[in-house]
Amino acid sequence: MPSLSNIQLDLLKEADLSTYLTPEQIAQIATQANPQQLTDEQLLEFLQICNALYRSGEPLISDADYDFIFLAELQKRHPLHPYLQTVEPEVVAVGKTVALPEPMLSTEKAYTRSSIEKWLARLEKAAKELDEDPAALTVRATPKLDGYAAYDDGKLLYTRGDGRKGTDISRVFERGLIVGGNGLRGQGAGEIVVNQNYFNTYLADYFENSRNFQASIIKEKDLEQHALEAIQNHAAVFFPFAQLPSWQGPAIELLADFDRIVKDVYAKVDYDVDGVVFELVNNDRIKQHLGATRHHHRWQIAFKNNIETAEVTVLSVTPQTSRSGRVNPVAELTPTKLSGAMISRATAHHYGMVKELGIGPGTLIELTRSGLVIPKIERVITPAAPQIPDHCPSCGGELVWDSDYLYCLNTTKCPAQIENTIEHFFRTLANVDGFGLKTVEKLHANGVNSVYAVYRLELKQLQDMGFGDKTSQNLLDQLQRSRTEAIEDWRFLGAFGILRMGLGNCERLLQHHRLLDIFNLSVEDVINIEGFAEKTGAAVVECLAKIKTDFMQIYELGFNLIQTPLLAEQQQSTSPIAGKTIVFTGTMVHGKRDEMSKEAKRLGAKVASSVTGKTDFLVTGTDVGAAKIAAAMEKGVRVISEEEYLGLLEE
């Protein structure tokens, strides 16, 4: 089971993000990279978490996965979502927040040449609208430094913050950090970076990657000796964008020699570079005409090719059995440093791929780092004899092929399937502690083979298994808590691990049918619900039939389930918030925000985590910033206090 590092957990605490995702859920989302199964709130929370960790030097996923998988999913669902329109905040710096001398916006991103062509076409269109000569436009290309963004006004050095307010980190100059280029202070925006050769030679053994190092040198705590030496040796600098080496020329020349120009610009500095920034430089009138969004200047764009590959030799292929019985192949690799991380494992997707491409000891592969816990194999360069198991690695049972997949059919006795199923149940409930995989493995080793059996445990049984007196009582208390603490019925359903039923689909299903009625549904009943295809509908009905006995056994133990309001009833509900979209912000007096959210959902409301133009109410507790309230009011959102909200419910 993948997990967050202790450093990542500490950084999330420092960032003070209001998130309901557990560390285990965060790691699982990063590993599976399947945002379609997430609710809007979970997707936004995950993006915020990834941004916080990336900007703190401990990235959870790669830039490409952040942009193309998770951010793209938010954009597909809500093209005008505020998160897409604002600068992702820096979170690592500690200190008083102050206004920046001028805004430091993000840069619009492009991943194809055609996107750059469209951007140039926008410049030409703007020129024509102002009766300017498009042929006279000059474009500058500079390396897109992958460092820590900051602003130097000659007196203070600020973090970028949210693009408009940052934190004073002038202490880095007091520590000896110099300015790159001509060495002069006060040249505006730039980035703190470290020389690649120096990092690889002197720092790689102490810092996971260069961002980790860059984030470390701005913190208030005393510097590690290796970081201090890097500053003293001028390997780490603040490099103003105005001082970056560049290519400059007309747009037509850029298009005519695009690949060479990009390649040359990448090589102009010995710092980490993750793209090339193109900007209009010779016409302020056009730049003013194009203007900016809250996120980026329209006269500037960054081209990123995200090529992060290496040729690696496979040492062996390790089979791993999941809770569904599917046996998944993991390629064990010659340890290779790729994009700042040491990679020693990669997923081979399924054994059909292993068989077809010839993946086994000695196979030479091209590995593309995706930033996940287990990276992916891009292609096989030199095949070898495929390494395919005959028996389940967990129980030794016979394996059978189903299309490209190998399955262990020993569902009732296979340790991996049993243990992963139990662990998944408690992890998904998210209201119970202590039942991680190690605890579950110990329970199973002592004959506990099901979730129901876990709930039937008594104190003496746990003590006889080797759990201490206090631990045994804590486990029983947590089991009781899981039944008495209110949870959504869709989360309870999701804990049973139904095929093709992530939490989002569970909630969607229960918006149309009551929990105990779903076992009588036909395939047609399921596919009539928006978002369920025929193949999914058939899989859901089949899986529900398989789990019905176990489900009812556990359900009858008595759980405090919050019933999902049926859409048909929401339309007829007399609740004053039925069908409304509500966002809770600040510290509530009359209850926790989580509890208030659950109550609002029970009354037929949709609870969101951020304000959009479709939000009906922003309910404010204490410690809410005026800017947040003003932004909501600008969108036409009704802002009410906690007291007003409670009064509304009593109407």
N, C-alpha and C positions, 0 to 999 in steps of 0.2 A: 504494500500500500504506500503510494507516494505521500510525502509530508513536507510541510514547510520547515525550513531550518530555524533554529533558535534565534538567529540574527533577524530573519524575516519576521518572525513573530514579535520580536521586540520593536522592530521598526513600525509595524502596524499599530502597536500600542502607542508609540510616540506620535504617530500621525493622527491618532484619536478619531479614526473613521467610525461612523455609526453604521456598523454592518451586522447583519443577522447570520451571515455565513460563518460556519465553523471553520477552523483551520483545515480539518479533514475535507470538508466540502470544497474549499478553495483549491486545495491540491488536486482533488479529483476533477474539478472543472478544467484546471490547467492541463491535466493529463489527457482527458477525453476530448477536449477541444470541440465540443458539440453544443454550441450556444442555443440551438433551437429548442433544447429541453429546458432552458432557463426562463423564469418569469422576467418581466421587464425590470423589476426591482433587483433580482439576483444578477442580471446582466450588467446593470449599472454599477452595482456594488463591486462586481468582479473587475470591471474596467477601472474603477477608482483604486482598488487594491493593487492592480497591476501597475498603474501609473505611479502610485506611492512607492512601490518597491523598486521600480525601474529608476526613478529619480533619486532614490536613496542608495543606488549602487548594488542592489540585490534583485535583479530582474527575475520574475517568475516565468514569463514567456517571452518569445522573441518579438521584435518590432513587427515582423511580417504577420505573426499570428495575432498580435494585438490589432493591427490595422485591417488585415484581410478576413479574419475570422470573427473576432468579437466586436470590434468597432463597426465593421461592415454590417453585422447583424443588427446593431442598434440603429444604424443609418437606414437599413431596409425597413425596420419597424416604424421608426419615428425620424424621418429625414430632417425635421426642424428641432430635434431635441436640443435643449440648452447645452448639454455636455459636448455636443458636436460644434457648438458655436463659440465656445470659450477656450481660453488657454488652460491646458492641463497644469495644475499647480505644482510647484516644487514644495516638498514637505520636510526636507531633512534639516533645514536651518532652524536654530532656536534664537529667539530674540524679538525685539519690538518690530512690528510691521509698520513700514513707512511707504509713502507714495513714491513711485519711481519718477525720475526727472522727465522721462517720456515713456510711452507704452512699449513693452517688449512682447510682441505678439509671437505666436507660433508661425510656422511656415506651411503653406498648402503643400500637400505631397502628391507626387506623380510617380507612377511605376512603369510607364511605357512611353516610348517616343511619341506616340500619337497624342498622349496627354500634353506633352510639351508643345506639340504643333497646335493643339487647341488653345493653349495659353498664349502662344504667340499670335494666334488669330484674334484673340481678345484685345491684345495690345494694338494690333493694326486697326481693328474696328474703332477703338477709342481714339486713335490718331485721326482717323477719317472724320469722326464726329466733331473733332476740334479743328478740322481743316489743316492738320499737320501731315507731313510727308511720311508715310509708313516706312519707306525705304531708308529713312534717316535714323530710325530707331537703333540704339546700341544696347546690347545685352552684355552683362558681366556674369561670368561663371566663377564661383569660388568653392573650395572644399567645404562640405557640411560637417563641421567638427562634431564629434560625438563626445562632448565633454559636459561640464556643468555650467549652464548659462548664468551670466551675471552682467551687471551694468556698472561702469566706472565713470563717475562724474568729476573725477580729479580730487575729490575730498573723501568720498565714501565709495565703497563697493557694495552693491546690493545683489541679492538673489533675484531671479526673475519673478519668483512668487507666482501670482495669478496673472502676471502680465501688466498689472497696474500698480500693485503694491508688493513690495519685497521686504527682505530682512537685511539689516546691516551686517555684512561679513568682512568689514575692513580689516579685521584681525589677521586675515591671510596675508596681507601686505606687511603687517607688523612681524609676521613670522618669516619674512624674507622672500615671499613670492614676487617675481618680477613680471613686467609687462612684455609680451612678445612683440616682434616687429621692431619698431623704432624705440621701444622702451619707455615711451611717454605715457603718463597718466592722463585721464580725462577724455578718452576717445570713444566713450559710449559703450554699446553692447559688445559682448564677446563671450568667450567660454574659457573655463579653467580646464586645461588639458595636460597630458603627460606624454613625453617622448616615448614612442613605441619601443624602440630598441632598449632604452633605459629600463622601461617597465619590464620587458621580457627578461632582461639580464639581472636586474636587482630587486624587482618588486613582485614578480609573478609567484614566488614562493610564499608571500605574505598576504597578498590580496587576490581574490578570485578573478577580478577583472579590473580594467582601468577605471570604470565608473565607480566601482567600490572604493578605489583609492581616492578619486576626485571628491567623492562625497565625504570621505574621512577627513580631508585636510581643512574643510570649512567648519567642522563642528567645534563647539566650545571647549571640549575636553582637550587635554594635552596630547600633542601629536606623538605617534609612535616614532621611534628613532629612524626607521627606514623612510617614513614619509617626510620627516624633517630633513633628512639628507637629500632627498629628491628635490626639495625646494631649494636647499642651499647649493646644490649642484646645477640649478637652473633647468632641471629636467621637467619640472612642473612650472607652468606659466599661466598667466591670464592673457589670452590672445584676442585683441580687439578684431572684430570682423573687418573693420576698415583697413587693417594691416595685412589681411590675407592675400597671398599671391593669387593671381587670377588670369583667366582668359577674357578678352573683351573684343567684341566685333559685332557686325550687323546680323540680324536674325537669319538672313538667307545663308550666310556663311556657317552659322551654327547648324542649320539643318543639313547643309551639304557635307559637313564633316563631323556629325554628331558623336559617333562612337569614339573617334580619336580624341576629340575635345574632352569628353567625359573621362576617358582613361587618363589623359594627361593631367587634368585637374585633380583627380584622385591622388595622383603621385606627387603633388606639389608640396605636401607637408609630411613630416614624420610623426603625425599624431593619428589617433583613431578617427577615421572618416566614414560616415555612413550615407554619403550621398553628395550631390553637387547642387548648389543653390544658384538659380538663375534669377537675375533681377534687371529691370529697366533702369538705366543709370543716367541717361542724358536728356531727360525731359520731365522736369518737375510738374509741369502743367498736366501732362497725361497721368502722372502718378497721382496727383490730387484728384483728377477726374475719376480714376479707377477706385481710389479710396481703399477702405479696408472693412472687413467684417470684425466682429469682436474676437475672432480667432486668428486671422491672418491678413496681411497686405495682399491686395489683388494683383499688384505689379511684381510680385515675387513668388517663386515656386521652387520646391526641392525635388530633384529627381533621385530616386533610390532604387538600386537594382537588387539589393538583398541577396546577392550571391554569397553564400557562406557554405562552401563545400570542402571536402577533403577525401582523398583516396585512402581507404582503411581496409585492413585484412580481418576477416572473420576468424575467430579462434574456435568457436563452437556455437551451437544453437540450443538454447535452453527452453524446454516446454514449461508453461505455467497454466494451471487449471483455474478457470474463473468460476464464479458461483452458478453460472448457467451450464457448466460442464464443458464449455468450449475450451480447447487447449490452444493457447496462443504462443507463438514462437518469439523468443527474444534473442537477438544476435549478440553474443559476447565478442567484443572487439579489442584489437590492440589499442591500448589507451592513446588517445589523440587529442591534442588541444585544438579546439575549433571555436572561433569567435570568443576567445577568452575563457572557455570552460573546458575541463577535461572530460572527454566523452569516452565511455567504455562499453556502452550498451545501446542498441537500437532496435526498434520494433520491426518485425518482418511482416506485419499485418495479419497473415494467415498462412497455413501450411501449403495451401495451393500455390502461393507465391514462392515459398521455399522450394517446392518440387519443380515448378516450371522454370524458375530462374537459376536453379542450381546453387542454393545457399547452404554452405556447410563449412567445415574447417578448411581454411585456405582460400576461400572466396575473396576476391578483391572487389570492393564496392565503392561507389561514390556516395558519401554521406552528406546530407544537407541538414544543418542544424536548424530545427524548428523552434528551439527554446523550450521544448517540453522536457519532462523528466526523462523520457526515453525517446530520443530523436528518431527520425525516419530514414529509411534507405531510399535514395533517389534512383539509383540504377545499379545493376551488376556489370562490372567491367570484365572480370575473369571468373567464370563459374567454376564450381567444384561439385563433388558428389553431395547431393542434398542430405541433410541430417534430419531424419523424420522419426519420431518415436513410435513404437509399436504398442506401448502401454501407457496408461495415465501416470504421470510423475507423482501424483498424490496417493492413489489407492492401488496402482498396479493393474487396474482393470483394462479390458480390451478397448481400443479406440475404434470409432467408425467414422467414415467420411460422410459429410453432408455438403455437397457442392465443394467449395474450396476449404471447408473447415473440418477439423478433427474434433470429435466429441467423446467425452467419457459418459456412458449411459448409467453408470453406477451412482445415481443421484442420491440414494438413501444412505450410502455407506462411504462415499468419497469424502475424505477429510477436508479437502480444499473447498469443495462445493458447500459442505455443511458449515464450515467456519466462515467462509465469505458471505454466506447467506445470513447468518446470525449477526455478524459484524455490520453488514449493510443495513439490516433492520434498525439497529440502535443508532447507527450514524445518521440515518435518514430521519428518524424521529426527532433528533436534535434537541431533546429535552431530558437527556439522560447521560450521565458521565460514568466512566469506569469500565465500559465494555468495548475497549479497543481490541485489536486482533490478538495481542498477547494474552489478555484475559480470556478471550473466547477460545483460543487454542488450549489453554489450561483446562477450561471447562470441558471442552470436547475430549481431551485426553482422559478425563474422568467420567466419560459416558454421557455427557449432555449433548444431545444430537439435534435439538430444535429450539426455536425461539420459545415455544410453549414450555419446553422442559426447563428453560432458564427461569421463566416466571414461577415455576413450581418449586424452585429451590428453597431450602430452609437453612437456618443459620448453622446448624451442626454439619450439614452436608458440605457447605462451603469451607468450614473449619477443617473437616476431614480431608478436603482436597488440598490443603496446604495454604489456604488464605488465612491471614492473621485475623484475630478477633475484630479489630477495628475495621479492617478492609472488608471482611465478611458482612458486617452490619451496614457499612456504607453501600455495598452493592445491593443489599436488600432495600435500603432506603431509596436508592436511585430507581430501582424497579417500581417501588410504590409511587415515587415522584412521576415516573413516566406515565402512570395511569391516572393520576389525579390532576396533574398540570395540563391545562387546556392546550390542545393542538388541533390544527385543521384536519378535517377528515381526508382531504386530498394528500396531505403529508403521510397520514397513517396508511393510506392505500399504497402510496409510493414506496413505503418501507418494505413491501412484499416483493419488490424487484420484478414487476411484470414486464415481459418483453415489449419493447417499443413504448413503454409508458414512463417517461420522465415525470418530474413533478408538475411540469406545465400541462402535459397531457392528462394527468390525473385530475388536476383542477378543472380542466376543460370538460372532461367526462362527467364530473360531479356537478357541473353547472347545468347539466341536462337530465341527470338521473340520480336518484338517491343511492347512498352507499350500498345498502343491502339489496337494491334492485338490479345492480349491474351484473349479477351472476345469471340473470335471466335474459340478458340482451342477446340479440342475434347480430350477425355480421352487418346486416343492413341497418340495424339500429345505431351501430357505432359509426359506420361510414357516412351516415346522415348528419353527423356532427362535423362542423367546419374544422378542417385541419387533420381529419382522419382519412387516409387513403384505404383502398380495398385490402391491400396486403397487410397494412397495420391493423385494420379491423379484424381480419381473420386471426392474426397472431394474438390480439388482445382477448378475443372470445375463447380461443383455445387455452391460453394461459390462465384465464380466470377460472375455467373449469378445473384445471390442475390444482390451483391453490385454494379452492373453495373450502375444503375440509380444514386445512391449517388456518385459513383466514377466520372462519367462524369460531374455531377453538380459541384463538387469541382474542378475537373481538369480544367474546363472552366473558373475558376476564374483567371487562369493565374499564373503558378508557373515556376520558373527558374530551369528547370530540366536538369541535366547532363545525357545525353543518354548513357546507357550502350553499349559499342561496341559489336556488334555481333561477335561471334567466327569465323563465315565464312568470315566476312569482315576483321577481324584482320589478317587472313592468307594472304589476298590480299592487305592489307594496305601498302601505301608507306611511312607511318610515320616511322622515324628512330628508334622509341622505341616500335613499335607495336610488341606485343608478348614477350617483354622483362620484366624481373622482376627487379624492381628498389626500392632501399631503400634511403630515404632522412634522413640526420642526421645533427645536428648542427642548428644554427640560419641562416635563409635565408635572403638575402638582398632585393631581387626583389619580394617578396611575402611571405605569410605565408605558412608553410609546408602543412597545410591542403588544401590550394588552389592549390598548386603545385601538390599535390597528385591527386586531382580531375581532373586537366588538363591532367596529365599523363594517368589517366584511360581513359579519353575521347579520347586520342590518341592511345588507344589500349594496354597500358602497364598494368602490374600487379604491384601494389604497396604493398610492404611488410614492416613490422616494424622492422625486424631484418635480419642480413646478414646470408645466408647459402651458401652452395656450388652451389646452383642453381641461386643465385643472379647474374644479369648481370652488373648492375651499382650501386655503392655506391656514391650518390651525396652529397658532403660535403659543408656545409655552414661554418660559423665561430664557434669557440669554440669546435672543435672536437679533441678528444684525439688521440695522436699518436698511442696508443695501439690499438684503434678501427680500425684505418686505416691499421695498420700492420696486424691485424687479418684478415681483409677482403682480403688483398693482398695474405696472405698465402693460402686462399681458391681459389685463382685465379680470384677474383672479380676485375673488372675494377673500379678504384677509380677516379672520376672526380670532379672538382670544380663546383660550381653553374654556373659560367660563361661558362665553357666548356659544361655543360648540355644545357644551353640556346642556345649556338652556335650549338650544335648538332640538336636541334629542328628546327633551321633555314636552315639546309642543305636540 
